[in-house]
Amino acid sequence: MLRRKFLKILTSGLAVFATGLLTSIKTFAEWNQKAFSAKDFNAAINAYFPNQNISESNKIQIGVYDEIENGAVVPIKVETDLNNVNRITIFADKNPNPLIANFNLLKNCVPFVSTRIKVSEPSNIIVVINADNKLYMAKKFIVVHENGCG
Amino acid sequence: MTSTIRLKTKIKNNITTVRAIIRHPMETGFRISNETGKLIPAHYIKKVLVKHNNIIIFSCDWSRAVSKNPYLSLMFGNSKVGDKIEIAWFDTEGNTDILETVI
């Protein structure tokens, strides 16, 4: 009896486990092919934020070293004093595909993200933030000595 | 099989910091193999999802320009010790992995 109960719990648990996140991944599967495959910065930003005004902001902090030896691993941390942030997008303007990563902050998130990216050559790192449904951007120039995309 | 995801959580004043490392090659498609002399095909994670108590709170769209063995850190509020955290990724070849843990 106990064994049967245990098996029941186990199988139902597995079913929930398998369907839960995987279906949500599929429903969230839209991935902006055009923007991600764009080969220059203007094309990428226009494809990702079509017909939208982006104003420069000094309330975005881009935590990245000014000079990096190996472009394959560039730690980056983005923080902001802007309120109601629901999206953080990172570009490197000289990369073969300038759009690097987009982060959707859907619920209860602190406006912060940290990751590691590849940068091919000295570039402006551009961060676009959607806050209160307006777009803001900031940039920081970094020097990279070794191509991180090859 | 051991999970491809390593996850650490830390909580302070109801704000949880999540730090994750995913084991993945993140091949750009630009690299040439030392063994075969041919291009290694692109193979990278496109999507990452983070759930807190069964609700999606954070998602990522990634390109090939996220570093090999990706690192991701995020912070969220309204959380307490014992809450459930799930993280899942999905790559260009249809591979996926999920890790579930508690704060």
gemmi code that builds the backbone of each chain (N, CA, C; Angstrom):
import gemmi

chains = {
    "A": [
        ("MET", (0.838, -1.202, 0.000), (0.000, 0.000, 0.000), (0.876, 1.256, 0.000)),
        ("LEU", (1.811, 1.223, 0.925), (2.700, 2.365, 1.042), (3.509, 2.545, -0.251)),
        ("ARG", (3.899, 1.389, -0.792), (4.714, 1.422, -1.994), (3.922, 2.026, -3.157)),
        ("ARG", (2.646, 1.603, -3.219), (1.806, 2.105, -4.300), (1.642, 3.622, -4.174)),
        ("LYS", (1.402, 4.046, -2.960), (1.242, 5.478, -2.707), (2.515, 6.222, -3.127)),
        ("PHE", (3.611, 5.636, -2.742), (4.899, 6.252, -3.050), (5.085, 6.370, -4.565)),
        ("LEU", (4.745, 5.267, -5.272), (4.895, 5.282, -6.728), (4.003, 6.341, -7.360)),
        ("LYS", (2.792, 6.446, -6.803), (1.836, 7.416, -7.332), (2.409, 8.840, -7.180)),
        ("ILE", (2.917, 9.088, -5.997), (3.497, 10.407, -5.747), (4.667, 10.662, -6.694)),
        ("LEU", (5.465, 9.607, -6.834), (6.660, 9.728, -7.663), (6.278, 10.044, -9.111)),
        ("THR", (5.321, 9.270, -9.662), (4.981, 9.471, -11.073), (4.293, 10.819, -11.280)),
        ("SER", (3.393, 11.187, -10.365), (2.723, 12.481, -10.555), (3.742, 13.601, -10.443)),
        ("GLY", (4.666, 13.431, -9.510), (5.719, 14.427, -9.337), (6.545, 14.581, -10.602)),
        ("LEU", (6.878, 13.452, -11.187), (7.690, 13.487, -12.407), (6.937, 14.162, -13.547)),
        ("ALA", (5.634, 13.856, -13.637), (4.836, 14.434, -14.713), (4.810, 15.954, -14.588)),
        ("VAL", (4.587, 16.421, -13.362), (4.542, 17.866, -13.134), (5.905, 18.480, -13.459)),
        ("PHE", (6.936, 17.794, -13.000), (8.294, 18.258, -13.210), (8.590, 18.406, -14.704)),
        ("ALA", (8.207, 17.369, -15.466), (8.542, 17.357, -16.888), (7.700, 18.367, -17.658)),
        ("THR", (6.419, 18.457, -17.351), (5.567, 19.337, -18.151), (5.722, 20.791, -17.715)),
        ("GLY", (5.850, 21.017, -16.410), (5.864, 22.389, -15.900), (6.798, 23.320, -16.628)),
        ("LEU", (8.077, 23.180, -16.376), (9.024, 24.140, -16.931), (9.212, 23.966, -18.430)),
        ("LEU", (9.096, 22.724, -18.912), (9.345, 22.518, -20.334), (8.277, 23.161, -21.198)),
        ("THR", (7.006, 23.042, -20.769), (5.974, 23.712, -21.563), (6.150, 25.215, -21.473)),
        ("SER", (6.530, 25.691, -20.284), (6.699, 27.142, -20.198), (7.852, 27.599, -21.076)),
        ("ILE", (8.872, 26.747, -21.185), (9.974, 27.100, -22.077), (9.466, 27.183, -23.509)),
        ("LYS", (8.586, 26.260, -23.892), (8.100, 26.278, -25.266), (7.204, 27.487, -25.519)),
        ("THR", (6.366, 27.810, -24.529), (5.510, 28.976, -24.743), (6.347, 30.255, -24.762)),
        ("PHE", (7.469, 30.203, -24.084), (8.343, 31.375, -24.061), (9.376, 31.306, -25.184)),
        ("ALA", (9.115, 30.425, -26.160), (10.186, 30.106, -27.098), (10.441, 31.182, -28.141)),
        ("GLU", (9.662, 32.229, -28.171), (9.958, 33.257, -29.166), (11.341, 33.853, -28.859)),
        ("TRP", (12.122, 33.883, -29.872), (13.526, 34.299, -29.745), (13.769, 35.103, -31.007)),
        ("ASN", (14.090, 36.365, -30.870), (14.098, 37.280, -32.006), (15.263, 36.981, -32.967)),
        ("GLN", (14.991, 36.068, -33.904), (16.019, 35.611, -34.840), (16.656, 36.766, -35.610)),
        ("LYS", (15.795, 37.685, -36.051), (16.286, 38.796, -36.866), (17.291, 39.654, -36.088)),
        ("ALA", (16.922, 39.971, -34.851), (17.799, 40.820, -34.050), (19.076, 40.085, -33.666)),
        ("PHE", (18.943, 38.810, -33.306), (20.129, 38.063, -32.872), (21.090, 37.800, -34.029)),
        ("SER", (20.570, 37.740, -35.271), (21.480, 37.463, -36.381), (21.930, 38.741, -37.094)),
        ("ALA", (21.443, 39.898, -36.662), (21.859, 41.159, -37.276), (23.374, 41.328, -37.146)),
        ("LYS", (23.982, 41.876, -38.200), (25.448, 41.920, -38.227), (26.022, 43.276, -37.839)),
        ("ASP", (25.196, 44.298, -37.732), (25.744, 45.538, -37.185), (24.805, 46.093, -36.127)),
        ("PHE", (25.380, 46.972, -35.303), (24.681, 47.394, -34.100), (23.338, 48.065, -34.393)),
        ("ASN", (23.324, 48.967, -35.381), (22.065, 49.670, -35.661), (20.967, 48.715, -36.113)),
        ("ALA", (21.347, 47.751, -36.944), (20.354, 46.772, -37.404), (19.835, 45.956, -36.227)),
        ("ALA", (20.749, 45.580, -35.326), (20.341, 44.749, -34.180), (19.385, 45.509, -33.269)),
        ("ILE", (19.752, 46.760, -32.963), (18.925, 47.516, -32.011), (17.585, 47.883, -32.652)),
        ("ASN", (17.586, 48.163, -33.951), (16.318, 48.470, -34.622), (15.422, 47.243, -34.733)),
        ("ALA", (16.033, 46.072, -34.897), (15.229, 44.848, -34.982), (14.671, 44.468, -33.618)),
        ("TYR", (15.432, 44.776, -32.572), (14.983, 44.374, -31.238), (14.008, 45.372, -30.637)),
        ("PHE", (14.202, 46.632, -30.946), (13.315, 47.682, -30.410), (12.791, 48.508, -31.573)),
        ("PRO", (11.930, 47.915, -32.417), (11.513, 48.637, -33.619), (10.721, 49.905, -33.293)),
        ("ASN", (11.089, 50.993, -33.980), (10.380, 52.278, -33.865), (10.232, 52.759, -32.429)),
        ("GLN", (11.245, 52.530, -31.609), (11.129, 52.999, -30.228), (12.262, 53.971, -29.920)),
        ("ASN", (11.897, 55.018, -29.177), (12.903, 55.993, -28.766), (13.684, 55.458, -27.572)),
        ("ILE", (14.987, 55.645, -27.627), (15.825, 55.225, -26.512), (16.600, 56.440, -26.033)),
        ("SER", (16.403, 56.815, -24.755), (17.127, 57.989, -24.265), (18.300, 57.563, -23.399)),
        ("GLU", (19.364, 58.353, -23.472), (20.543, 58.048, -22.666), (20.225, 58.316, -21.200)),
        ("SER", (20.772, 57.496, -20.337), (20.513, 57.655, -18.909), (21.795, 57.496, -18.133)),
        ("ASN", (21.931, 58.311, -17.073), (23.096, 58.133, -16.209), (22.740, 57.313, -14.971)),
        ("LYS", (21.561, 56.697, -15.010), (21.135, 55.877, -13.871), (21.398, 54.387, -14.086)),
        ("ILE", (22.166, 54.079, -15.130), (22.499, 52.680, -15.400), (23.980, 52.487, -15.119)),
        ("GLN", (24.301, 51.529, -14.262), (25.708, 51.246, -13.964), (26.126, 49.959, -14.671)),
        ("ILE", (27.133, 50.093, -15.530), (27.655, 48.919, -16.238), (28.966, 48.535, -15.574)),
        ("GLY", (28.954, 47.444, -14.861), (30.159, 46.988, -14.156), (30.965, 46.065, -15.038)),
        ("VAL", (31.957, 46.640, -15.730), (32.819, 45.824, -16.594), (34.195, 46.485, -16.584)),
        ("TYR", (35.257, 45.672, -16.627), (36.609, 46.233, -16.620), (36.840, 47.062, -17.884)),
        ("ASP", (37.676, 48.114, -17.760), (37.996, 48.961, -18.912), (38.846, 48.201, -19.917)),
        ("GLU", (39.632, 47.275, -19.416), (40.587, 46.585, -20.268), (40.571, 45.103, -19.927)),
        ("ILE", (40.447, 44.268, -20.958), (40.310, 42.824, -20.748), (41.339, 42.107, -21.616)),
        ("GLU", (42.038, 41.171, -21.025), (43.037, 40.409, -21.775), (42.368, 39.470, -22.777)),
        ("ASN", (41.455, 38.648, -22.286), (40.842, 37.613, -23.118), (39.344, 37.891, -23.275)),
        ("GLY", (38.951, 38.204, -24.501), (37.561, 38.559, -24.765), (36.568, 37.415, -24.648)),
        ("ALA", (37.061, 36.194, -24.422), (36.144, 35.047, -24.323), (35.365, 35.052, -23.014)),
        ("VAL", (35.941, 35.688, -22.006), (35.269, 35.726, -20.709), (35.336, 37.147, -20.150)),
        ("VAL", (34.285, 37.898, -20.388), (34.214, 39.278, -19.904), (33.094, 39.356, -18.874)),
        ("PRO", (33.445, 39.426, -17.580), (32.394, 39.522, -16.567), (31.689, 40.868, -16.692)),
        ("ILE", (30.389, 40.856, -16.575), (29.627, 42.097, -16.655), (28.497, 42.066, -15.646)),
        ("LYS", (28.281, 43.222, -15.016), (27.235, 43.347, -14.006), (26.462, 44.618, -14.334)),
        ("VAL", (25.168, 44.525, -14.413), (24.346, 45.694, -14.715), (23.437, 45.973, -13.532)),
        ("GLU", (23.461, 47.236, -13.084), (22.566, 47.670, -12.023), (21.980, 49.004, -12.432)),
        ("THR", (20.852, 49.365, -11.845), (20.255, 50.638, -12.207), (19.431, 51.209, -11.062)),
        ("ASP", (19.337, 52.538, -11.042), (18.464, 53.218, -10.070), (17.087, 53.458, -10.658)),
        ("LEU", (16.884, 53.060, -11.914), (15.565, 53.227, -12.525), (14.563, 52.286, -11.844)),
        ("ASN", (13.291, 52.701, -11.840), (12.250, 51.891, -11.201), (11.469, 51.084, -12.225)),
        ("ASN", (10.820, 50.038, -11.747), (9.964, 49.175, -12.575), (10.687, 48.679, -13.833)),
        ("VAL", (11.848, 48.124, -13.607), (12.634, 47.586, -14.725), (12.102, 46.203, -15.079)),
        ("ASN", (11.774, 45.985, -16.352), (11.339, 44.636, -16.724), (12.200, 44.003, -17.818)),
        ("ARG", (13.218, 44.734, -18.262), (14.034, 44.154, -19.313), (15.422, 44.802, -19.316)),
        ("ILE", (16.449, 43.982, -19.422), (17.832, 44.458, -19.540), (18.444, 43.771, -20.752)),
        ("THR", (18.973, 44.556, -21.689), (19.517, 43.975, -22.913), (20.956, 44.451, -23.100)),
        ("ILE", (21.849, 43.537, -23.451), (23.270, 43.863, -23.573), (23.733, 43.682, -25.024)),
        ("PHE", (24.433, 44.698, -25.527), (25.020, 44.658, -26.865), (26.519, 44.957, -26.771)),
        ("ALA", (27.283, 44.453, -27.739), (28.658, 44.919, -27.945), (28.723, 45.336, -29.407)),
        ("ASP", (28.991, 46.627, -29.672), (28.733, 47.133, -31.030), (29.640, 46.552, -32.116)),
        ("LYS", (30.823, 46.018, -31.735), (31.728, 45.499, -32.767), (31.680, 43.978, -32.901)),
        ("ASN", (30.860, 43.307, -32.120), (30.761, 41.840, -32.242), (30.158, 41.447, -33.587)),
        ("PRO", (30.465, 40.227, -34.076), (29.877, 39.768, -35.348), (28.341, 39.835, -35.312)),
        ("ASN", (27.756, 39.494, -34.167), (26.335, 39.731, -33.919), (26.247, 40.561, -32.644)),
        ("PRO", (25.968, 41.859, -32.783), (26.088, 42.748, -31.614), (25.124, 42.435, -30.460)),
        ("LEU", (23.963, 41.857, -30.740), (23.040, 41.546, -29.642), (23.557, 40.323, -28.889)),
        ("ILE", (23.879, 40.508, -27.609), (24.486, 39.431, -26.832), (23.462, 38.691, -25.988)),
        ("ALA", (22.716, 39.442, -25.189), (21.798, 38.766, -24.277), (20.701, 39.717, -23.846)),
        ("ASN", (19.537, 39.139, -23.613), (18.408, 39.898, -23.093), (17.891, 39.187, -21.846)),
        ("PHE", (17.561, 39.969, -20.830), (17.061, 39.407, -19.580), (15.703, 40.025, -19.286)),
        ("ASN", (14.696, 39.179, -19.088), (13.365, 39.653, -18.747), (13.158, 39.498, -17.249)),
        ("LEU", (12.910, 40.618, -16.578), (12.681, 40.600, -15.137), (11.171, 40.644, -14.944)),
        ("LEU", (10.582, 39.475, -14.729), (9.133, 39.359, -14.858), (8.390, 39.637, -13.555)),
        ("LYS", (8.991, 39.285, -12.424), (8.246, 39.431, -11.176), (9.209, 39.522, -10.000)),
        ("ASN", (9.024, 40.531, -9.156), (9.766, 40.672, -7.894), (11.282, 40.805, -8.047)),
        ("CYS", (11.776, 41.000, -9.275), (13.225, 41.005, -9.445), (13.835, 42.355, -9.071)),
        ("VAL", (15.010, 42.273, -8.479), (15.813, 43.467, -8.228), (16.444, 43.842, -9.575)),
        ("PRO", (16.496, 45.145, -9.936), (17.055, 45.502, -11.247), (18.566, 45.293, -11.300)),
        ("PHE", (18.924, 44.067, -11.474), (20.331, 43.645, -11.410), (20.484, 42.387, -12.234)),
        ("VAL", (21.591, 42.283, -12.934), (21.948, 40.999, -13.539), (23.460, 40.940, -13.686)),
        ("SER", (24.006, 39.750, -13.571), (25.442, 39.581, -13.738), (25.690, 38.308, -14.541)),
        ("THR", (26.606, 38.405, -15.510), (26.906, 37.246, -16.346), (28.309, 37.406, -16.927)),
        ("ARG", (28.665, 36.537, -17.870), (29.959, 36.643, -18.562), (29.692, 36.554, -20.047)),
        ("ILE", (30.336, 37.448, -20.807), (30.069, 37.509, -22.242), (31.362, 37.430, -23.051)),
        ("LYS", (31.198, 37.236, -24.364), (32.341, 37.242, -25.278), (32.345, 38.552, -26.057)),
        ("VAL", (33.520, 39.159, -26.161), (33.640, 40.409, -26.904), (34.800, 40.242, -27.876)),
        ("SER", (34.572, 40.577, -29.149), (35.556, 40.239, -30.179), (36.703, 41.230, -30.282)),
        ("GLU", (36.432, 42.496, -30.045), (37.467, 43.522, -30.207), (37.064, 44.739, -29.370)),
        ("PRO", (37.950, 45.748, -29.254), (37.548, 46.923, -28.480), (36.183, 47.435, -28.941)),
        ("SER", (35.265, 47.564, -28.013), (33.865, 47.829, -28.351), (33.215, 48.705, -27.304)),
        ("ASN", (32.124, 49.316, -27.711), (31.216, 49.894, -26.740), (30.279, 48.798, -26.261)),
        ("ILE", (30.209, 48.642, -24.942), (29.192, 47.757, -24.372), (27.968, 48.640, -24.136)),
        ("ILE", (26.879, 48.280, -24.763), (25.673, 49.098, -24.668), (24.599, 48.315, -23.929)),
        ("VAL", (24.033, 48.958, -22.918), (22.970, 48.322, -22.150), (21.693, 49.118, -22.349)),
        ("VAL", (20.629, 48.435, -22.740), (19.325, 49.070, -22.899), (18.406, 48.514, -21.811)),
        ("ILE", (17.734, 49.408, -21.121), (16.849, 48.994, -20.036), (15.443, 49.509, -20.300)),
        ("ASN", (14.482, 48.619, -20.145), (13.080, 49.017, -20.227), (12.587, 49.232, -18.795)),
        ("ALA", (12.256, 50.500, -18.489), (11.765, 50.831, -17.156), (10.504, 51.666, -17.327)),
        ("ASP", (9.426, 51.284, -16.643), (8.146, 51.982, -16.805), (7.766, 52.096, -18.282)),
        ("ASN", (8.066, 51.057, -19.035), (7.756, 51.009, -20.470), (8.416, 52.102, -21.305)),
        ("LYS", (9.526, 52.631, -20.784), (10.352, 53.529, -21.588), (11.734, 52.898, -21.705)),
        ("LEU", (12.433, 53.224, -22.790), (13.751, 52.626, -22.989), (14.853, 53.625, -22.655)),
        ("TYR", (15.832, 53.133, -21.919), (16.989, 53.940, -21.542), (18.243, 53.174, -21.927)),
        ("MET", (19.300, 53.913, -22.238), (20.544, 53.218, -22.554), (21.755, 53.886, -21.932)),
        ("ALA", (22.804, 53.103, -21.783), (24.094, 53.613, -21.334), (25.148, 52.785, -22.036)),
        ("LYS", (26.343, 53.363, -22.177), (27.396, 52.578, -22.800), (28.726, 52.784, -22.105)),
        ("LYS", (29.603, 51.815, -22.311), (30.940, 51.900, -21.752), (31.906, 51.261, -22.734)),
        ("PHE", (32.990, 51.995, -23.010), (33.978, 51.468, -23.963), (34.966, 50.563, -23.240)),
        ("ILE", (35.204, 49.393, -23.806), (36.205, 48.509, -23.210), (37.218, 48.073, -24.273)),
        ("VAL", (38.444, 47.860, -23.805), (39.520, 47.394, -24.680), (39.679, 45.899, -24.467)),
        ("VAL", (39.717, 45.163, -25.570), (39.880, 43.709, -25.501), (41.125, 43.352, -26.305)),
        ("HIS", (42.038, 42.584, -25.698), (43.296, 42.280, -26.383), (43.226, 41.019, -27.237)),
        ("GLU", (42.420, 40.056, -26.808), (42.365, 38.794, -27.543), (40.926, 38.531, -27.943)),
        ("ASN", (40.717, 38.266, -29.221), (39.368, 38.046, -29.744), (38.665, 36.928, -28.997)),
        ("GLY", (37.482, 37.225, -28.467), (36.755, 36.225, -27.701), (35.726, 35.472, -28.508)),
        ("CYS", (35.658, 35.727, -29.809), (34.607, 35.088, -30.595), (35.161, 34.049, -31.553)),
        ("GLY", (36.480, 33.969, -31.701), (37.074, 33.076, -32.686), (37.120, 31.637, -32.219)),
    ],
    "B": [
        ("MET", (23.002, 10.774, -14.388), (23.857, 11.845, -14.908), (23.833, 13.024, -13.947)),
        ("THR", (24.976, 13.603, -13.716), (24.968, 14.778, -12.849), (24.389, 15.966, -13.619)),
        ("SER", (23.788, 16.860, -12.890), (23.144, 17.991, -13.532), (24.173, 18.908, -14.187)),
        ("THR", (23.757, 19.564, -15.254), (24.629, 20.549, -15.892), (24.562, 21.881, -15.167)),
        ("ILE", (23.661, 21.968, -14.183), (23.438, 23.255, -13.514), (23.937, 23.195, -12.075)),
        ("ARG", (24.706, 24.198, -11.706), (25.089, 24.367, -10.297), (24.479, 25.648, -9.807)),
        ("LEU", (23.830, 25.568, -8.677), (23.047, 26.703, -8.210), (23.358, 26.999, -6.751)),
        ("LYS", (23.551, 28.284, -6.459), (23.709, 28.687, -5.069), (22.710, 29.792, -4.786)),
        ("THR", (22.103, 29.735, -3.612), (21.169, 30.795, -3.247), (21.580, 31.360, -1.893)),
        ("LYS", (21.301, 32.639, -1.730), (21.607, 33.317, -0.471), (20.459, 34.272, -0.204)),
        ("ILE", (19.990, 34.309, 1.020), (18.851, 35.189, 1.301), (19.189, 36.162, 2.420)),
        ("LYS", (18.794, 37.407, 2.204), (19.014, 38.456, 3.211), (17.861, 39.441, 3.091)),
        ("ASN", (17.193, 39.701, 4.191), (16.044, 40.625, 4.205), (15.039, 40.325, 3.075)),
        ("ASN", (14.661, 39.077, 2.951), (13.680, 38.630, 1.939), (14.162, 38.755, 0.500)),
        ("ILE", (15.401, 39.191, 0.304), (15.931, 39.271, -1.055), (16.883, 38.102, -1.287)),
        ("THR", (16.571, 37.319, -2.303), (17.383, 36.148, -2.605), (18.325, 36.456, -3.765)),
        ("THR", (19.574, 36.091, -3.596), (20.539, 36.165, -4.689), (20.759, 34.753, -5.212)),
        ("VAL", (20.576, 34.588, -6.514), (20.798, 33.298, -7.156), (22.061, 33.406, -7.997)),
        ("ARG", (22.943, 32.429, -7.842), (24.120, 32.364, -8.706), (24.158, 30.984, -9.340)),
        ("ALA", (24.174, 30.942, -10.658), (24.128, 29.658, -11.349), (25.259, 29.550, -12.354)),
        ("ILE", (25.788, 28.359, -12.477), (26.734, 28.061, -13.559), (26.186, 26.849, -14.313)),
        ("ILE", (26.115, 26.963, -15.623), (25.594, 25.888, -16.460), (26.762, 25.319, -17.263)),
        ("ARG", (26.910, 24.011, -17.248), (27.978, 23.410, -18.034), (27.509, 23.266, -19.480)),
        ("HIS", (28.089, 24.075, -20.367), (27.661, 24.057, -21.769), (28.771, 24.650, -22.643)),
        ("PRO", (29.045, 24.082, -23.842), (30.177, 24.588, -24.652), (29.955, 25.975, -25.241)),
        ("MET", (28.707, 26.386, -25.464), (28.403, 27.695, -26.067), (29.273, 27.937, -27.304)),
        ("GLU", (29.230, 26.984, -28.233), (30.031, 27.118, -29.458), (29.441, 28.195, -30.368)),
        ("THR", (30.329, 29.081, -30.860), (29.856, 30.192, -31.679), (29.620, 29.787, -33.132)),
        ("GLY", (30.295, 28.716, -33.570), (30.265, 28.384, -34.991), (31.405, 29.053, -35.747)),
        ("PHE", (32.220, 29.848, -35.025), (33.360, 30.531, -35.654), (34.677, 29.815, -35.365)),
        ("ARG", (34.662, 28.859, -34.435), (35.921, 28.233, -34.012), (36.280, 27.064, -34.910)),
        ("ILE", (37.591, 26.897, -35.127), (38.067, 25.777, -35.937), (38.646, 24.720, -35.004)),
        ("SER", (38.237, 23.490, -35.221), (38.698, 22.390, -34.384), (40.176, 22.111, -34.634)),
        ("ASN", (40.961, 21.940, -33.565), (42.377, 21.612, -33.714), (42.567, 20.223, -34.316)),
        ("GLU", (41.612, 19.341, -34.074), (41.749, 17.957, -34.539), (41.379, 17.797, -36.012)),
        ("THR", (40.233, 18.338, -36.402), (39.752, 18.097, -37.766), (40.080, 19.250, -38.711)),
        ("GLY", (40.434, 20.417, -38.179), (40.682, 21.577, -39.023), (39.416, 22.181, -39.607)),
        ("LYS", (38.269, 21.680, -39.154), (36.995, 22.191, -39.674), (36.314, 23.064, -38.636)),
        ("LEU", (35.378, 23.861, -39.111), (34.595, 24.698, -38.193), (33.764, 23.825, -37.260)),
        ("ILE", (33.749, 24.183, -35.998), (32.874, 23.501, -35.043), (31.497, 24.162, -35.164)),
        ("PRO", (30.441, 23.366, -35.395), (29.126, 23.991, -35.602), (28.640, 24.761, -34.369)),
        ("ALA", (27.875, 25.798, -34.624), (27.317, 26.594, -33.523), (26.424, 25.712, -32.658)),
        ("HIS", (26.527, 25.900, -31.361), (25.732, 25.133, -30.405), (25.702, 25.939, -29.113)),
        ("TYR", (24.567, 26.571, -28.838), (24.532, 27.445, -27.676), (23.135, 27.492, -27.062)),
        ("ILE", (23.096, 27.916, -25.819), (21.826, 28.052, -25.088), (21.101, 29.301, -25.582)),
        ("LYS", (19.803, 29.131, -25.910), (19.019, 30.277, -26.362), (18.121, 30.834, -25.267)),
        ("LYS", (17.706, 29.964, -24.359), (16.712, 30.362, -23.360), (17.082, 29.836, -21.987)),
        ("VAL", (16.887, 30.662, -20.979), (16.982, 30.203, -19.602), (15.754, 30.744, -18.878)),
        ("LEU", (15.147, 29.905, -18.063), (13.989, 30.345, -17.280), (14.261, 30.110, -15.804)),
        ("VAL", (13.778, 31.029, -14.975), (13.898, 30.864, -13.533), (12.505, 30.966, -12.927)),
        ("LYS", (12.156, 29.967, -12.107), (10.868, 29.971, -11.431), (11.074, 30.079, -9.928)),
        ("HIS", (10.196, 30.836, -9.294), (10.167, 30.939, -7.835), (8.781, 30.504, -7.396)),
        ("ASN", (8.686, 29.451, -6.608), (7.388, 28.885, -6.203), (6.443, 28.741, -7.395)),
        ("ASN", (6.940, 28.112, -8.453), (6.147, 27.762, -9.647), (5.744, 28.939, -10.530)),
        ("ILE", (6.257, 30.121, -10.246), (5.946, 31.268, -11.111), (7.233, 31.713, -11.796)),
        ("ILE", (7.150, 31.940, -13.094), (8.335, 32.401, -13.814), (8.618, 33.845, -13.423)),
        ("ILE", (9.799, 34.079, -12.886), (10.128, 35.431, -12.448), (11.195, 36.078, -13.330)),
        ("PHE", (11.901, 35.251, -14.097), (13.071, 35.766, -14.818), (13.321, 34.866, -16.020)),
        ("SER", (13.601, 35.463, -17.170), (13.963, 34.636, -18.326), (15.061, 35.323, -19.112)),
        ("CYS", (15.853, 34.533, -19.805), (16.956, 35.075, -20.605), (16.807, 34.629, -22.050)),
        ("ASP", (17.159, 35.517, -22.974), (17.362, 35.150, -24.373), (18.841, 35.365, -24.629)),
        ("TRP", (19.520, 34.295, -25.013), (20.965, 34.393, -25.171), (21.389, 34.180, -26.609)),
        ("SER", (22.529, 34.767, -26.941), (23.153, 34.525, -28.234), (24.388, 33.653, -27.995)),
        ("ARG", (25.119, 33.420, -29.065), (26.364, 32.651, -28.968), (27.450, 33.430, -28.220)),
        ("ALA", (27.216, 34.696, -27.951), (28.232, 35.532, -27.311), (28.156, 35.518, -25.789)),
        ("VAL", (27.401, 34.598, -25.227), (27.507, 34.374, -23.785), (28.613, 33.334, -23.599)),
        ("SER", (29.484, 33.567, -22.611), (30.691, 32.748, -22.476), (30.386, 31.274, -22.238)),
        ("LYS", (31.371, 30.454, -22.579), (31.319, 29.012, -22.306), (31.060, 28.774, -20.814)),
        ("ASN", (30.311, 27.723, -20.514), (29.898, 27.440, -19.137), (29.301, 28.692, -18.487)),
        ("PRO", (28.147, 29.122, -18.996), (27.584, 30.422, -18.625), (27.345, 30.591, -17.127)),
        ("TYR", (27.626, 31.804, -16.699), (27.366, 32.220, -15.327), (26.210, 33.204, -15.354)),
        ("LEU", (25.300, 33.045, -14.416), (24.157, 33.952, -14.342), (23.873, 34.252, -12.882)),
        ("SER", (23.732, 35.532, -12.572), (23.338, 35.900, -11.223), (22.173, 36.864, -11.300)),
        ("LEU", (21.189, 36.647, -10.434), (20.034, 37.541, -10.374), (19.582, 37.655, -8.931)),
        ("MET", (18.747, 38.659, -8.669), (18.236, 38.869, -7.314), (16.739, 39.112, -7.383)),
        ("PHE", (16.023, 38.584, -6.409), (14.590, 38.856, -6.370), (14.100, 38.933, -4.927)),
        ("GLY", (13.012, 39.662, -4.753), (12.459, 39.881, -3.418), (11.291, 38.966, -3.127)),
        ("ASN", (10.562, 39.282, -2.039), (9.364, 38.512, -1.675), (9.657, 37.030, -1.491)),
        ("SER", (10.795, 36.715, -0.917), (11.176, 35.310, -0.815), (11.514, 34.973, 0.628)),
        ("LYS", (11.481, 33.683, 0.933), (11.858, 33.244, 2.271), (12.560, 31.887, 2.203)),
        ("VAL", (13.209, 31.545, 3.300), (13.924, 30.269, 3.365), (12.929, 29.134, 3.137)),
        ("GLY", (13.299, 28.169, 2.294), (12.426, 27.023, 2.005), (11.637, 27.176, 0.723)),
        ("ASP", (11.616, 28.376, 0.144), (10.918, 28.574, -1.134), (11.580, 27.742, -2.225)),
        ("LYS", (10.755, 27.356, -3.202), (11.257, 26.513, -4.293), (11.811, 27.367, -5.442)),
        ("ILE", (12.948, 26.980, -5.938), (13.570, 27.644, -7.091), (13.806, 26.590, -8.174)),
        ("GLU", (13.424, 26.902, -9.396), (13.734, 26.015, -10.516), (14.450, 26.834, -11.581)),
        ("ILE", (15.403, 26.200, -12.224), (16.077, 26.865, -13.329), (16.189, 25.855, -14.475)),
        ("ALA", (15.902, 26.306, -15.681), (15.929, 25.405, -16.836), (16.548, 26.115, -18.019)),
        ("TRP", (17.252, 25.374, -18.865), (17.801, 25.972, -20.095), (17.404, 25.123, -21.288)),
        ("PHE", (17.544, 25.720, -22.465), (17.077, 25.139, -23.709), (18.040, 25.609, -24.795)),
        ("ASP", (18.669, 24.683, -25.549), (19.698, 25.145, -26.492), (19.303, 24.933, -27.955)),
        ("THR", (20.216, 25.300, -28.849), (19.933, 25.274, -30.290), (19.717, 23.861, -30.818)),
        ("GLU", (20.150, 22.845, -30.090), (19.962, 21.469, -30.554), (18.772, 20.802, -29.883)),
        ("GLY", (18.001, 21.561, -29.144), (16.832, 20.987, -28.467), (17.176, 20.291, -27.164)),
        ("ASN", (18.428, 20.393, -26.714), (18.771, 19.838, -25.403), (18.235, 20.745, -24.317)),
        ("THR", (17.995, 20.148, -23.153), (17.483, 20.939, -22.052), (17.888, 20.292, -20.734)),
        ("ASP", (17.876, 21.061, -19.664), (18.112, 20.514, -18.336), (17.401, 21.403, -17.326)),
        ("ILE", (17.029, 20.792, -16.222), (16.294, 21.519, -15.173), (16.931, 21.191, -13.825)),
        ("LEU", (16.999, 22.169, -12.972), (17.419, 21.911, -11.599), (16.412, 22.553, -10.656)),
        ("GLU", (16.062, 21.802, -9.627), (15.120, 22.337, -8.644), (15.803, 22.325, -7.285)),
        ("THR", (15.611, 23.383, -6.532), (16.220, 23.436, -5.211), (15.370, 24.331, -4.312)),
        ("VAL", (15.747, 24.422, -3.056), (15.064, 25.344, -2.158), (16.066, 26.362, -1.633)),
        ("ILE", (15.551, 27.528, -1.316), (16.410, 28.603, -0.823), (16.972, 28.212, 0.542)),
    ],
}
model = gemmi.Model(1)
for chain_id, residues in chains.items():
    chain = gemmi.Chain(chain_id)
    for i, (resn, *xyz) in enumerate(residues, 1):
        res = gemmi.Residue()
        res.name, res.seqid = resn, gemmi.SeqId(i, " ")
        for name, pos in zip(("N", "CA", "C"), xyz):
            atom = gemmi.Atom()
            atom.name, atom.element = name, gemmi.Element(name[0])
            atom.pos, atom.b_iso = gemmi.Position(*pos), 0.0
            res.add_atom(atom)
        chain.add_residue(res)
    model.add_chain(chain)
structure = gemmi.Structure()
structure.add_model(model)
structure.setup_entities()
